[in-house]
Amino acid sequence: MFENPSQEKIFQILKEAKNIAVVGLSPKEDRVSFQIARLLQNHGYRIIPVNPQHVDSEILGEKVYADLASIPDKIDIVDIFRRSEFLPEVAADFLKTDAKVFWAQLGLQSEQAWEMLQNAGRNDVIMNRCIKIELNKMV
């Protein structure tokens, strides 16, 4: 059964991270994914948009990638804004990278995705937690 890491571990992850890939980032300003990505930028993180429908464009001044495996840079956190049923697909993409942390936003969780990540020895998994709320707890 999936369990999130301790609050202390979550804070450590957020303190050490620099690059955050945002899967499902929308270019629409009224979308939560856009608002959270902008907030992450304001906190000093570099966001890397991942949205196959917007490849060859930019969101929040950053180049958009089709998938995680296409990103040439180091990824510290993969912040996911896709419905729970898509999490195993995102987990499979995540496993093609050396990204450190798989983070599914508030309301999103998948035992299947967690089992895939566990079986691959990728244990830094956070699900059903909002990165904005966690950042606010740190201040």
Backbone torsions as a table, in degrees:
resi	resn	phi	psi	omega
1	MET	NA	130.9	-176.8
2	PHE	-67.3	140.5	173.5
3	GLU	-139.7	136.8	177.6
4	ASN	-69.8	155.6	174.5
5	PRO	-65.1	169.3	179.0
6	SER	-63.8	160.1	177.4
7	GLN	-58.1	-39.7	179.3
8	GLU	-60.7	-43.8	179.7
9	LYS	-65.4	-40.3	178.3
10	ILE	-61.6	-44.7	177.5
11	PHE	-60.9	-41.1	179.9
12	GLN	-61.7	-44.2	178.9
13	ILE	-58.8	-47.4	-178.7
14	LEU	-65.8	-35.5	179.6
15	LYS	-70.2	-35.2	-176.0
16	GLU	-85.0	-22.4	-174.8
17	ALA	-71.5	147.1	174.9
18	LYS	-123.8	-48.4	-176.4
19	ASN	-107.4	126.3	179.9
20	ILE	-123.1	114.7	174.5
21	ALA	-80.2	130.1	-178.3
22	VAL	-110.8	102.9	-177.4
23	VAL	-82.7	125.7	-179.0
24	GLY	87.6	18.8	179.5
25	LEU	-66.9	126.2	179.9
26	SER	-95.8	143.9	174.7
27	PRO	-77.4	-5.0	-178.2
28	LYS	-81.9	123.6	-174.6
29	GLU	-64.0	-21.7	-178.6
30	ASP	-85.1	-4.5	-179.5
31	ARG	-83.6	143.7	-179.8
32	VAL	-58.8	-40.6	-178.6
33	SER	-58.6	-41.4	179.3
34	PHE	-65.6	-46.0	-177.9
35	GLN	-63.5	-41.4	179.1
36	ILE	-68.2	-42.3	179.9
37	ALA	-61.5	-42.0	178.0
38	ARG	-63.5	-41.8	177.6
39	LEU	-61.5	-41.4	178.4
40	LEU	-61.1	-42.3	176.4
41	GLN	-60.1	-43.2	-179.9
42	ASN	-64.4	-23.7	176.7
43	HIS	-87.8	3.1	175.6
44	GLY	94.3	4.6	177.0
45	TYR	-83.1	151.3	170.1
46	ARG	-92.6	124.7	177.3
47	ILE	-96.8	147.6	177.7
48	ILE	-125.9	104.0	-178.0
49	PRO	-68.1	136.9	175.6
50	VAL	-127.1	109.9	179.5
51	ASN	-161.5	104.9	-175.9
52	PRO	-58.4	-22.0	-179.5
53	GLN	-78.6	-11.2	-176.2
54	HIS	-126.7	23.5	176.9
55	VAL	-59.6	151.4	-178.5
56	ASP	70.5	19.2	172.4
57	SER	-132.4	-176.0	177.7
58	GLU	-125.5	146.3	171.6
59	ILE	-126.9	127.5	-178.7
60	LEU	55.0	36.1	175.9
61	GLY	78.3	7.8	-179.1
62	GLU	-118.2	141.4	178.6
63	LYS	-61.9	137.4	-179.6
64	VAL	-92.8	135.5	178.0
65	TYR	-110.1	152.8	-178.8
66	ALA	-72.8	-35.9	-178.7
67	ASP	-155.7	171.8	-176.8
68	LEU	-63.5	-38.4	-176.8
69	ALA	-64.6	-20.8	-179.6
70	SER	-80.1	-14.0	-175.8
71	ILE	-76.9	120.8	-177.1
72	PRO	-79.5	-15.6	-174.8
73	ASP	-93.6	164.6	176.3
74	LYS	-65.6	137.4	178.4
75	ILE	-116.2	124.8	178.1
76	ASP	-90.0	-46.3	-179.5
77	ILE	-130.9	138.0	170.7
78	VAL	-106.7	107.8	-177.9
79	ASP	-97.3	119.4	-167.9
80	ILE	-109.4	125.8	175.3
81	PHE	-118.5	59.7	173.9
82	ARG	-129.6	151.5	-178.6
83	ARG	-59.0	154.2	-175.7
84	SER	-51.1	-37.1	-177.5
85	GLU	-66.3	-16.7	178.2
86	PHE	-92.6	-5.4	-176.9
87	LEU	-61.6	-38.7	176.2
88	PRO	-60.8	-38.6	177.2
89	GLU	-63.2	-43.2	178.5
90	VAL	-67.1	-38.5	178.0
91	ALA	-61.6	-41.4	178.3
92	ALA	-62.1	-41.0	177.3
93	ASP	-66.1	-42.8	178.7
94	PHE	-56.7	-40.6	-177.6
95	LEU	-68.8	-14.1	176.7
96	LYS	-84.5	-1.0	-176.8
97	THR	-120.7	176.3	173.1
98	ASP	-105.9	25.3	177.4
99	ALA	-56.5	146.7	-174.2
100	LYS	-86.6	-47.7	-168.9
101	VAL	-124.5	130.5	176.0
102	PHE	-98.5	114.7	-174.4
103	TRP	-126.1	112.3	177.2
104	ALA	-99.2	130.5	-174.1
105	GLN	-64.4	170.9	-178.7
106	LEU	-49.6	131.3	178.9
107	GLY	90.0	-5.9	-177.1
108	LEU	-111.2	128.7	177.5
109	GLN	-159.6	145.6	178.4
110	SER	-149.9	115.9	176.2
111	GLU	-62.8	-37.1	-179.8
112	GLN	-62.1	-45.3	178.5
113	ALA	-62.6	-43.3	-179.5
114	TRP	-61.2	-44.6	179.3
115	GLU	-62.4	-40.6	177.4
116	MET	-59.2	-45.9	-178.1
117	LEU	-68.1	-42.3	178.0
118	GLN	-60.0	-46.4	-178.2
119	ASN	-62.6	-25.4	179.0
120	ALA	-92.4	3.4	179.3
121	GLY	76.7	18.3	179.7
122	ARG	-100.6	97.8	-169.0
123	ASN	-98.6	-8.9	179.5
124	ASP	-85.4	87.4	-176.5
125	VAL	-127.0	128.6	176.0
126	ILE	-126.2	128.6	178.7
127	MET	-135.1	153.4	177.4
128	ASN	58.7	38.4	176.4
129	ARG	-136.4	139.4	179.6
130	CYS	-91.7	125.3	-178.7
131	ILE	-62.4	-33.1	178.6
132	LYS	-65.3	-45.3	179.0
133	ILE	-62.1	-41.6	-179.8
134	GLU	-65.6	-40.0	176.6
135	LEU	-62.7	-42.0	-179.5
136	ASN	-65.1	-30.7	178.2
137	LYS	-68.3	-24.8	-176.5
138	MET	-77.3	-23.1	-173.3
139	VAL	-82.1	NA	NA
